[in-house]
Amino acid sequence: MNKATSLLVRCGAMLLPMYVTALVLPAVAMAQAADEKKIETSAVTKSADAKPVGDSAAGKEDAEADRPSVYLMPLEGEFGRRISPQSLVRVLADVKKNQPDYLILYFNMEWAFGGQQVNADAASAEADSLSITWNNGLFSATEMSTLLIDSIRDDKQWKKKPRVIGWVNKAMGPSAFLAFGFKELYYHPDAHHGGLGYTDFMFKGSDETARQKQISLRLGEAKGMGEKGCFDGKIVQAMADTSTVLSMTMEGGEPKLFMDDTGEILLTDDGKEGNRDTLQDIKRGLGNDVLTLSADTALKLKISKGTVASSDELLEQLGIIRNAKKVDGRSDKIFNEWESEVRRAETEIADSMRDYRDVRPERDTPNARSEARDRQISLLRKALNRIEKYSKCLNPRVLAQSVGSGSADQCVSLLKDQIELLKQMSR
């Protein structure tokens, strides 16, 4: 090797580490920066992404299994339509699949049911609002409560029973019933829970004995749901009946309730004359003709376990903020899909009934008349199928306009009778 070649080799050997360092250091810095961007700010996500410490793969799996899992189910939108017994069955199948340690239901539902707005003021009490709340709404809530509480408790396919917790932001009108069944309830600082009142206006014009019996039956159902959770029957009655006066006094840190105004804190008055709430107060949840729970009132009544503004605060109250892992549930997607199905079914019912009426069976030949009747039967069956499948969620106005009755049960009976009549005419 000549001198020039030898010198080149020695220089290359000296420069190579510097060259490699110049390439590697920037790449390491870029990788570190990318890793930093992956850090999540949510405490739930942090805990979900954190790697358990262990000396072996088995140890890591054991540590992962020991972390409490949390399934958050947002109950948002319209009660009795998006949130219904049928859609809840589908969501609970997803919950069961994930087998969480905690099932948290976040209440944020509209003051509506079955596609109809529910009014809570006395001026509207003679209308359909009370019927919607205390018939359809109450019975749907009872069925959903059974699914959430009783079915989970009794179903052996749940390998571990989740701790079911309610978190109330807005549960007004029919949705308020569902929250009654929870033994563990937390409230958002801006919470409103109620809008059930004016049962004393129900069934006006009916025989008084029969009227009081019907009111008592519904109130008893609501109180029964409250007994499942942490609601005293006096509280449920004050939330429902305008004439009920309810007050409370704190004794030894515990609330003592009075069915009159002798307590230190007046929760509801008799709603008469000068005591009657204004419509504006009612809409804002500030009236006291009937009881509407705020976060503060629910806490004083020992209904609420705490006031929390975020899911992280709730997990902190539960003592699992550091190691909880969030289950990637499909509840939102399932509820959305169900709501789309209901809306599509309403369109199909209206279209089928319109097409049915457009068919003219008065044709020239027996075959033509028979084909027309078969076409009518087919369209009626399609409408009947949709009504039976989505009966509890359909808008009564859509049914009334399309079929002739706002009651799904009556629509089913009408369509079956018409189908049978057409069959007889075809024989």
Order of alpha helices (4+ residues) and beta strands (2+ residues): alpha-alpha-alpha-beta-alpha-beta-beta-beta-alpha-beta-alpha-beta-alpha-alpha-beta-beta-beta-alpha-alpha-beta-alpha-beta-alpha-alpha-alpha-alpha
